[in-house]
Amino acid sequence: MEEQKYAGCWYCDNIIDHPDQVGLLYLGFPRCFVLIPSSKEFYFSTYEEFVNGASEINWLDPKDIRNYSEYDKEKVLTLLWNFSVEQEAKDEELYNESNEEDF
């Protein structure tokens, strides 16, 4: 089995109840869920906007989070940002491929 680039990272959505919102979930440590209230605005945001207001960052183990350095938390947020960028690019690539097959 090949090593996974984004092990523990998940893209979450609920298009029935919350069509504009998406979430990013990291199940490594420290565990984190990032709610993106407006996916349309998020797709045009920078990393700085991502960590400073375009998203709601929730550490899932609040009692344990003080055991992690700011560097550890920043690594998780950077990983989730990179994951979201590649996820979007892959989604767009697959969409374009399926549309090419229709012609």
ABEGO torsion letter per residue (X at the ends): XBBBABBGBBBBBBAAABAABBBBBBABOBBBBBBBABAAAAAABBAAAAAAGABBBBBABAAAAAABBAAAAAAAAAAAAAAAAAAAAAAAAAAAAAAAAAX
